[in-house]
Amino acid sequence: GCFTAIMFQTLPLSSPSSYSNPDKLLGELLYIKPIEQHMLVCPGLERTENKVTTSKSKWGDYNTFWGGQPQQLTDDCADGVLHIPSTRVLLKKMMSTRSIPAEFALNGVNVSWFMDCHSVDINGETRSLAALFSNNSTTTNDDDDGDPPDTCNSNSQHQGQCFRGIHDEFISGTEINKALDLGAKLILKGGDHHDIYLSDVMPPSLESIVAKIRVLLAEVYSVQRDIQPVAFRIGAEGPMDGTDVPRLGLQSVGPRPVKLLNLTNYVQYVERVGKRNGFAQFSLPWPLRVQPYRDECNLLADMQVDSRFSIHTMIFLADGAGSEFRGGEALYVDDHPSNANPRKKIRRGLVVDGTRGRVVVSTGGLENRRCRLPIRAGVRAALQIWWQ
């Protein structure tokens, strides 16, 4: 049964009419806010929290006398987990309901958010991100790695602040195919993915991507131009039950995400998980009880994993939202008291669907704890680069 599921091929995974239906898991874990709802009150995908004093409460000055505070009204631009769909879904929403501006539907999302940096304590030592930022990021030198990207204007007013951002149509199709080809060649050498540390072993096929992202970080996010990549990860992942993972056949010509998947290891993984979860269905007494395996979303800041990981950039190499894979959204959680209780839904943050060529950038402190949500079907492929 598992092997049959692996070998079954159907692309796209869903009919176009189902693309706009978000993964039901999102509503179980997050206070999800659809993009069209957010844009009704927050132009430009703004996520600021503004508090304004309203009229006195019915208790008047009596409440203030006993130490109470005047009532305050908080707008909802920072409230909720903002869902950024794939470009395919944005286009469908614009054509069917006109709820999405044509700019987003035709050109994709190109937006940056800025917030205070929240340092990470590692072995009792506080790691600051202040050294990342330049004094004058808008100055252009003759020896730049490339022309400034066609993206939003420089945010010098946010200089020194941490950030996260989304940039569609930023990586070309040729560059994506080169990354897919590289991943496929590396997988042939064994392993489930390939990690590369230190920039002096960077594959030449990634040089143009690295140069583009370095300019993006400098021009838009005021990051020092001498920032260096310190680690790469390129690979693909599938669901733990093998749903809709395409097979490799004679028709699999050219770059494809499934070629980044070590099918031998993956089939063994699916069979092992299936057996374990099969035993977990039975209510056995402890210590014979078997806990089911779950594709967990383990929220961590990048600098909690490695103190050098000051900035994380991810390039999706496949289309999500039911096209080449379903699920596998990138979740970013605000460092806010409303998110402190792990037993409750996440109240504030950002969840991003995969889109081929979409770049997601984020600083590595506690302001950007992140994880990948479970993959439901198909093959999710991505190139990740960490910077110091």
C-alpha positions as CSV (number, residue, x, y, z in Angstrom):
1,G,0.0,0.0,0.0
2,C,2.7,2.5,1.0
3,F,4.8,1.7,-2.1
4,T,1.8,2.0,-4.3
5,A,1.2,5.5,-2.9
6,I,4.8,6.4,-3.6
7,M,4.6,5.3,-7.2
8,F,1.3,7.0,-7.9
9,Q,1.7,10.1,-9.9
10,T,-0.8,12.9,-10.3
11,L,0.1,16.5,-11.0
12,P,-1.3,18.9,-10.2
13,L,-2.4,17.4,-6.9
14,S,-5.7,19.4,-6.9
15,S,-8.1,20.9,-9.3
16,P,-7.7,24.6,-9.8
17,S,-11.0,25.2,-8.0
18,S,-9.5,23.9,-4.8
19,Y,-6.3,26.0,-4.7
20,S,-7.9,28.8,-2.8
21,N,-9.0,26.5,0.1
22,P,-6.3,26.7,2.7
23,D,-5.1,23.7,4.6
24,K,-7.6,22.9,7.4
25,L,-4.7,22.3,9.8
26,L,-4.0,26.0,9.8
27,G,-7.3,26.8,11.5
28,E,-6.6,24.1,14.1
29,L,-3.2,25.6,15.1
30,L,-3.4,29.3,14.3
31,Y,-5.7,32.3,14.6
32,I,-5.5,32.6,10.8
33,K,-6.2,35.9,9.1
34,P,-6.9,35.7,5.3
35,I,-5.0,38.2,3.2
36,E,-8.1,39.8,1.8
37,Q,-9.5,40.3,5.3
38,H,-6.3,41.9,6.5
39,M,-6.1,44.3,3.5
40,L,-9.5,45.7,4.3
41,V,-8.1,47.6,7.3
42,C,-4.3,47.4,6.8
43,P,-3.2,48.7,3.4
44,G,0.0,47.4,2.0
45,L,-0.1,44.4,4.3
46,E,1.0,46.6,7.2
47,R,1.4,44.7,10.6
48,T,1.8,47.5,13.1
49,E,0.1,47.6,16.5
50,N,-1.2,51.1,17.4
51,K,-2.9,51.8,20.7
52,V,-5.2,54.9,21.0
53,T,-6.9,56.0,24.2
54,T,-10.7,55.9,24.0
55,S,-13.4,57.5,26.2
56,K,-13.4,56.7,29.9
57,S,-15.1,53.6,31.2
58,K,-18.4,53.7,32.9
59,W,-16.5,53.9,36.2
60,G,-14.9,57.2,35.2
61,D,-12.0,58.4,37.4
62,Y,-12.9,55.9,40.1
63,N,-11.1,53.1,38.2
64,T,-8.0,55.3,37.6
65,F,-7.9,56.3,41.3
66,W,-7.5,52.7,42.3
67,G,-4.7,52.1,39.9
68,G,-6.6,51.2,36.8
69,Q,-5.6,52.3,33.3
70,P,-7.7,54.2,30.8
71,Q,-9.4,52.0,28.3
72,Q,-7.3,51.5,25.1
73,L,-8.3,50.3,21.7
74,T,-5.8,48.3,19.7
75,D,-6.1,48.0,16.0
76,D,-5.9,44.6,14.5
77,C,-3.1,45.0,11.9
78,A,-0.8,43.0,14.2
79,D,-3.4,40.6,15.4
80,G,-3.9,37.2,13.8
81,V,-1.6,35.0,11.8
82,L,-1.5,36.6,8.4
83,H,-1.8,34.0,5.6
84,I,0.2,34.8,2.4
85,P,-1.2,32.4,-0.3
86,S,0.7,31.3,-3.4
87,T,0.8,33.5,-6.5
88,R,-1.5,31.0,-8.2
89,V,-4.1,31.5,-5.4
90,L,-3.7,35.3,-5.5
91,L,-4.4,35.3,-9.2
92,K,-7.5,33.1,-8.8
93,K,-8.8,35.4,-6.0
94,M,-8.4,38.5,-8.1
95,M,-10.2,36.9,-11.1
96,S,-13.1,35.4,-9.1
97,T,-13.8,37.8,-6.3
98,R,-11.7,40.9,-7.0
99,S,-10.6,40.8,-3.4
100,I,-6.9,41.0,-4.2
101,P,-5.3,44.0,-5.9
102,A,-4.1,43.4,-9.4
103,E,-0.5,44.3,-8.4
104,F,-0.3,41.3,-6.0
105,A,-2.1,38.9,-8.4
106,L,0.1,39.8,-11.4
107,N,3.5,40.5,-9.8
108,G,3.3,38.6,-6.5
109,V,3.9,39.8,-3.0
110,N,6.8,42.1,-2.4
111,V,6.6,43.3,1.3
112,S,8.9,43.8,4.3
113,W,8.1,43.9,8.0
114,F,10.4,45.4,10.6
115,M,10.4,44.8,14.4
116,D,12.6,45.1,17.4
117,C,15.4,42.5,17.7
118,H,15.1,40.0,20.5
119,S,18.5,38.5,21.4
120,V,19.1,34.9,21.9
121,D,21.0,33.7,25.1
122,I,23.4,30.9,24.2
123,N,25.2,29.3,27.1
124,G,24.6,32.4,29.2
125,E,26.0,34.7,26.5
126,T,23.6,37.1,24.8
127,R,24.0,37.2,21.0
128,S,23.1,40.5,19.5
129,L,22.2,41.2,15.9
130,A,23.4,44.9,16.0
131,A,26.6,44.2,14.0
132,L,24.5,43.1,11.0
133,F,23.4,46.6,10.0
134,S,25.3,49.2,8.0
135,N,25.6,52.9,8.8
136,N,24.6,53.8,5.2
137,S,22.9,51.0,3.4
138,T,21.7,53.1,0.5
139,T,25.1,54.0,-0.7
140,T,25.9,52.2,-3.9
141,N,29.4,51.1,-4.8
142,D,30.9,50.4,-8.2
143,D,32.0,46.9,-7.1
144,D,28.5,45.8,-6.0
145,D,27.6,42.2,-6.8
146,G,24.9,43.4,-9.1
147,D,22.3,46.0,-9.7
148,P,19.8,46.7,-6.9
149,P,16.8,44.4,-7.1
150,D,13.5,45.5,-8.5
151,T,11.8,45.5,-5.2
152,C,10.5,47.9,-2.6
153,N,12.4,51.0,-1.8
154,S,15.2,51.1,0.8
155,N,13.9,51.2,4.3
156,S,16.5,53.4,5.9
157,Q,14.0,54.6,8.5
158,H,14.0,51.0,9.9
159,Q,17.8,50.8,10.0
160,G,19.0,48.6,12.9
161,Q,15.6,46.8,13.2
162,C,15.1,43.1,12.7
163,F,12.9,42.0,9.9
164,R,11.0,39.4,7.8
165,G,9.9,39.8,4.2
166,I,8.6,38.1,1.1
167,H,9.8,38.7,-2.4
168,D,8.1,37.0,-5.3
169,E,9.4,36.8,-8.9
170,F,12.9,37.5,-7.5
171,I,14.7,34.4,-8.6
172,S,14.6,33.5,-12.3
173,G,13.4,30.2,-13.7
174,T,16.9,29.5,-14.9
175,E,18.3,30.0,-11.4
176,I,15.6,27.7,-9.9
177,N,16.4,25.0,-12.5
178,K,20.1,25.2,-11.7
179,A,19.3,24.8,-8.0
180,L,17.1,21.8,-8.7
181,D,19.8,20.2,-10.9
182,L,22.4,20.8,-8.2
183,G,20.1,19.2,-5.6
184,A,19.4,16.2,-7.8
185,K,23.2,15.6,-8.4
186,L,24.0,15.8,-4.7
187,I,21.2,13.4,-3.8
188,L,22.7,10.8,-6.1
189,K,25.7,10.8,-3.8
190,G,23.4,9.6,-1.0
191,G,21.5,11.2,1.9
192,D,18.1,12.9,2.2
193,H,19.4,16.5,1.7
194,H,22.7,18.2,1.3
195,D,24.2,20.7,3.8
196,I,27.1,22.9,2.8
197,Y,29.0,24.9,5.4
198,L,31.4,27.8,4.7
199,S,31.1,29.9,1.6
200,D,34.4,28.8,0.1
201,V,32.8,25.6,-1.0
202,M,29.7,27.3,-2.4
203,P,28.7,25.6,-5.7
204,P,29.2,27.9,-8.7
205,S,25.6,27.3,-9.8
206,L,24.4,29.2,-6.7
207,E,26.6,32.3,-7.1
208,S,24.0,34.4,-8.9
209,I,21.3,33.6,-6.3
210,V,23.7,34.5,-3.5
211,A,24.7,37.8,-5.2
212,K,21.0,38.8,-5.7
213,I,20.1,38.1,-2.1
214,R,23.1,39.9,-0.7
215,V,22.0,43.0,-2.7
216,L,18.5,42.6,-1.5
217,L,19.6,42.4,2.2
218,A,21.7,45.5,1.8
219,E,19.3,47.7,-0.2
220,V,16.1,46.8,1.5
221,Y,17.0,45.7,5.0
222,S,20.1,47.9,5.7
223,V,22.4,44.9,6.2
224,Q,26.2,45.1,5.9
225,R,27.3,44.4,2.3
226,D,30.1,42.1,3.5
227,I,27.6,39.6,5.0
228,Q,28.6,36.1,4.1
229,P,26.7,32.9,3.6
230,V,27.8,30.3,6.2
231,A,25.5,27.3,5.4
232,F,23.3,26.0,2.7
233,R,20.6,23.3,2.6
234,I,19.0,22.1,-0.5
235,G,16.6,19.2,-0.6
236,A,13.0,18.0,-0.8
237,E,10.5,16.5,1.7
238,G,7.3,14.5,1.3
239,P,4.4,13.6,3.6
240,M,4.9,10.9,6.1
241,D,2.3,8.7,4.4
242,G,3.6,9.1,0.9
243,T,0.4,10.8,-0.5
244,D,0.8,11.9,-4.1
245,V,4.5,11.7,-4.3
246,P,5.2,11.3,-8.0
247,R,7.3,8.5,-9.3
248,L,10.5,8.9,-11.4
249,G,10.0,7.6,-14.9
250,L,11.1,8.2,-18.4
251,Q,8.9,11.2,-18.6
252,S,10.7,12.9,-15.7
253,V,13.0,14.9,-18.0
254,G,14.5,18.2,-16.8
255,P,14.6,19.7,-13.3
256,R,11.8,18.4,-11.0
257,P,11.4,18.6,-7.2
258,V,11.0,14.9,-6.8
259,K,14.6,14.4,-8.1
260,L,15.7,16.0,-4.8
261,L,14.1,13.2,-2.9
262,N,16.0,10.1,-2.0
263,L,13.3,7.7,-2.9
264,T,15.0,4.7,-1.4
265,N,15.3,6.3,2.0
266,Y,11.9,7.9,1.7
267,V,10.0,4.6,1.0
268,Q,11.7,3.1,4.1
269,Y,10.7,6.1,6.1
270,V,7.0,5.8,5.0
271,E,6.9,2.1,5.7
272,R,8.5,2.6,9.2
273,V,6.1,5.4,10.1
274,G,3.1,3.4,8.8
275,K,4.0,0.4,11.0
276,R,4.6,2.5,14.1
277,N,1.3,4.5,13.7
278,G,-0.5,1.2,13.0
279,F,0.6,-0.2,16.4
280,A,-0.2,3.1,18.1
281,Q,-3.9,2.6,17.2
282,F,-4.2,-0.1,19.9
283,S,-4.6,0.9,23.5
284,L,-1.9,-1.1,25.2
285,P,-0.9,-0.7,28.8
286,W,2.2,1.2,29.7
287,P,5.1,0.4,29.0
288,L,3.9,-1.4,25.9
289,R,2.1,1.6,24.6
290,V,3.4,3.0,21.3
291,Q,3.3,6.8,20.7
292,P,2.3,7.7,17.2
293,Y,4.8,9.5,15.0
294,R,3.9,13.1,14.0
295,D,5.5,15.5,11.5
296,E,6.1,18.1,14.2
297,C,6.4,21.9,13.8
298,N,9.2,22.6,16.3
299,L,9.4,26.4,16.7
300,L,13.0,27.7,17.1
301,A,15.0,30.8,16.3
302,D,17.8,30.1,13.9
303,M,20.4,31.4,16.3
304,Q,19.2,28.9,18.8
305,V,20.4,26.2,16.4
306,D,23.7,27.9,15.5
307,S,24.9,31.2,16.8
308,R,26.2,32.1,13.3
309,F,22.8,32.0,11.8
310,S,22.0,35.7,12.0
311,I,19.8,35.7,8.9
312,H,17.9,33.0,7.1
313,T,16.7,33.1,3.5
314,M,14.6,30.5,1.9
315,I,13.8,30.1,-1.8
316,F,10.9,27.8,-2.7
317,L,11.7,25.5,-5.6
318,A,8.2,24.1,-6.0
319,D,4.6,25.5,-6.0
320,G,2.5,24.7,-3.0
321,A,-1.2,25.1,-2.2
322,G,-2.1,21.9,-4.0
323,S,-0.1,22.4,-7.2
324,E,3.1,20.4,-6.6
325,F,2.6,20.0,-2.9
326,R,0.1,20.7,-0.2
327,G,0.8,21.8,3.3
328,G,4.4,22.5,4.2
329,E,3.8,26.2,4.9
330,A,6.5,28.3,6.5
331,L,5.3,29.6,9.9
332,Y,6.9,32.7,11.6
333,V,5.8,33.5,15.1
334,D,6.0,36.9,16.8
335,D,7.8,37.1,20.1
336,H,4.7,38.4,21.9
337,P,2.9,37.5,25.2
338,S,-0.1,36.4,23.3
339,N,1.9,33.5,21.9
340,A,3.4,32.4,25.2
341,N,1.0,29.6,26.1
342,P,1.9,26.5,24.0
343,R,-1.5,25.0,24.7
344,K,-3.3,27.7,22.9
345,K,-3.5,28.6,19.2
346,I,-0.8,30.9,18.0
347,R,-2.2,34.4,18.0
348,R,0.3,36.5,16.1
349,G,2.6,35.8,13.2
350,L,2.9,35.0,9.5
351,V,2.3,31.8,7.5
352,V,3.5,31.6,3.9
353,D,2.5,29.2,1.2
354,G,5.1,27.9,-1.2
355,T,5.5,29.5,-4.6
356,R,8.3,28.6,-7.1
357,G,10.9,31.4,-6.9
358,R,9.4,33.0,-3.8
359,V,12.1,34.3,-1.4
360,V,11.4,34.6,2.4
361,V,13.9,36.4,4.5
362,S,14.1,36.7,8.3
363,T,16.5,37.6,11.1
364,G,17.6,34.8,13.4
365,G,16.6,36.1,16.8
366,L,13.6,35.2,19.0
367,E,11.5,37.8,17.0
368,N,11.4,35.2,14.2
369,R,10.9,31.7,15.7
370,R,9.9,29.6,12.8
371,C,9.1,26.1,11.6
372,R,7.7,24.1,8.7
373,L,4.1,22.9,9.0
374,P,3.4,19.3,8.1
375,I,3.4,18.3,4.4
376,R,0.1,16.8,3.4
377,A,0.8,15.7,-0.2
378,G,3.4,15.9,-3.0
379,V,7.0,17.0,-2.7
380,R,8.2,20.3,-1.2
381,A,11.6,21.5,-2.4
382,A,13.5,24.5,-1.1
383,L,17.0,26.1,-1.0
384,Q,17.9,27.6,2.4
385,I,20.9,29.9,3.0
386,W,22.1,31.1,6.4
387,W,24.1,34.3,6.7
388,Q,26.5,35.8,9.2
